[in-house]
């Protein structure tokens, strides 16, 4: 369970970094809008995967 939670935290950090790069970073202003949208979609997928990992129940033994 700790491994899944750690992976969920890493995915959330990756999503936050991706959102920062696509919206807040001035060094990537030359990216097209479609590339920025793709990064935002990837960040959303990371968040959804992190939530799924965090809320998943442990298997019954």
Backbone as CSV, one residue per row, in Angstrom:
resi,resn,N_x,N_y,N_z,CA_x,CA_y,CA_z,C_x,C_y,C_z
1,UNK,0.823,-1.180,0.000,0.000,0.000,0.000,0.877,1.257,0.000
2,UNK,1.995,1.221,0.683,2.876,2.385,0.741,3.476,2.651,-0.637
3,UNK,3.779,1.606,-1.388,4.332,1.769,-2.720,3.330,2.464,-3.642
4,UNK,2.053,2.069,-3.564,1.027,2.721,-4.386,0.861,4.181,-4.012
5,UNK,0.879,4.479,-2.722,0.731,5.874,-2.289,1.935,6.710,-2.722
6,UNK,3.124,6.138,-2.644,4.315,6.859,-3.088,4.258,7.125,-4.592
7,UNK,3.805,6.148,-5.354,3.649,6.333,-6.790,2.585,7.392,-7.090
8,UNK,1.521,7.412,-6.312,0.480,8.420,-6.488,1.025,9.822,-6.237
9,UNK,1.846,9.966,-5.226,2.446,11.272,-4.931,3.380,11.693,-6.067
10,UNK,4.154,10.749,-6.580,5.051,11.072,-7.701,4.261,11.488,-8.940
11,UNK,3.135,10.826,-9.193,2.300,11.204,-10.328,1.696,12.596,-10.141
12,UNK,1.306,12.919,-8.922,0.777,14.255,-8.661,1.852,15.321,-8.848
13,UNK,3.064,15.041,-8.416,4.162,15.986,-8.616,4.440,16.155,-10.112
14,UNK,4.425,15.058,-10.855,4.645,15.125,-12.304,3.552,15.955,-12.975
15,UNK,2.321,15.810,-12.521,1.219,16.587,-13.083,1.387,18.072,-12.788
16,UNK,1.799,18.392,-11.580,2.002,19.805,-11.240,3.137,20.418,-12.052
17,UNK,4.207,19.670,-12.245,5.324,20.162,-13.052,4.881,20.357,-14.498
18,UNK,4.110,19.422,-15.029,3.626,19.542,-16.408,2.719,20.754,-16.567
19,UNK,1.847,20.978,-15.611,0.979,22.154,-15.691,1.782,23.443,-15.582
20,UNK,2.784,23.460,-14.729,3.636,24.641,-14.618,4.364,24.910,-15.938
21,UNK,4.882,23.860,-16.541,5.610,24.033,-17.796,4.694,24.503,-18.925
22,UNK,3.463,23.999,-18.950,2.578,24.358,-20.048,1.930,25.720,-19.864
23,UNK,1.761,26.176,-18.637,1.049,27.431,-18.399,1.923,28.538,-17.816
24,UNK,2.814,28.223,-16.906,3.502,29.269,-16.172,4.906,29.583,-16.625
25,UNK,5.524,28.679,-17.341,6.923,28.870,-17.693,7.065,29.788,-18.902
26,UNK,7.914,30.791,-18.769,8.140,31.705,-19.892,9.145,31.141,-20.887
27,UNK,9.893,30.130,-20.496,10.902,29.559,-21.391,10.286,28.696,-22.491
28,UNK,9.039,28.292,-22.310,8.381,27.449,-23.311,7.275,28.191,-24.051
29,UNK,7.428,29.501,-24.220,6.411,30.295,-24.905,6.312,29.958,-26.389
30,UNK,7.363,29.396,-26.949,7.344,29.093,-28.372,6.542,27.837,-28.710
31,UNK,6.072,27.116,-27.707,5.237,25.937,-27.958,3.896,26.351,-28.540
32,UNK,3.385,25.523,-29.421,2.070,25.805,-29.984,0.987,25.527,-28.944
33,UNK,-0.198,26.034,-29.217,-1.308,25.820,-28.293,-1.686,24.346,-28.207
34,UNK,-1.548,23.623,-29.310,-1.883,22.200,-29.276,-0.882,21.414,-28.425
35,UNK,0.376,21.821,-28.440,1.370,21.160,-27.594,1.092,21.440,-26.126
36,UNK,0.731,22.683,-25.822,0.392,23.013,-24.441,-0.849,22.258,-23.988
37,UNK,-1.815,22.095,-24.890,-3.014,21.324,-24.553,-2.674,19.856,-24.326
38,UNK,-1.756,19.330,-25.119,-1.319,17.942,-24.935,-0.647,17.728,-23.594
39,UNK,0.157,18.691,-23.190,0.797,18.600,-21.874,-0.253,18.652,-20.773
40,UNK,-1.273,19.495,-20.939,-2.343,19.587,-19.947,-3.146,18.291,-19.868
41,UNK,-3.381,17.663,-21.001,-4.098,16.377,-21.011,-3.255,15.308,-20.311
42,UNK,-1.963,15.299,-20.564,-1.084,14.336,-19.890,-1.085,14.574,-18.382
43,UNK,-1.121,15.833,-17.970,-1.182,16.144,-16.542,-2.490,15.650,-15.944
44,UNK,-3.595,15.811,-16.671,-4.887,15.337,-16.177,-4.900,13.817,-16.040
45,UNK,-4.280,13.129,-16.975,-4.193,11.662,-16.894,-3.369,11.251,-15.677
46,UNK,-2.294,11.973,-15.412,-1.474,11.684,-14.231,-2.275,11.879,-12.949
47,UNK,-3.059,12.940,-12.895,-3.872,13.188,-11.700,-4.906,12.084,-11.512
48,UNK,-5.580,11.692,-12.580,-6.586,10.630,-12.466,-5.961,9.300,-12.046
49,UNK,-4.795,8.984,-12.595,-4.106,7.750,-12.204,-3.671,7.818,-10.748
50,UNK,-3.219,8.984,-10.306,-2.797,9.131,-8.911,-3.984,8.961,-7.962
51,UNK,-5.105,9.539,-8.305,-6.296,9.393,-7.455,-6.736,7.935,-7.407
52,UNK,-6.685,7.268,-8.549,-7.081,5.852,-8.582,-6.146,5.005,-7.712
53,UNK,-4.853,5.264,-7.797,-3.901,4.519,-6.972,-4.096,4.817,-5.488
54,UNK,-4.365,6.077,-5.159,-4.505,6.472,-3.761,-5.747,5.843,-3.124
55,UNK,-6.845,5.787,-3.878,-8.117,5.333,-3.313,-8.358,3.838,-3.474
56,UNK,-7.489,3.152,-4.176,-7.667,1.721,-4.411,-7.510,0.943,-3.118
57,UNK,-8.424,0.010,-2.921,-8.384,-0.810,-1.706,-7.348,-1.912,-1.836
58,UNK,-6.830,-2.316,-0.713,-5.872,-3.423,-0.686,-6.624,-4.718,-0.978
59,UNK,-5.997,-5.651,-1.698,-6.679,-6.926,-1.996,-6.906,-7.738,-0.719
60,UNK,-8.040,-8.377,-0.687,-8.374,-9.247,0.447,-7.515,-10.501,0.403
61,UNK,-7.041,-10.927,1.567,-6.195,-12.126,1.601,-6.896,-13.249,2.308
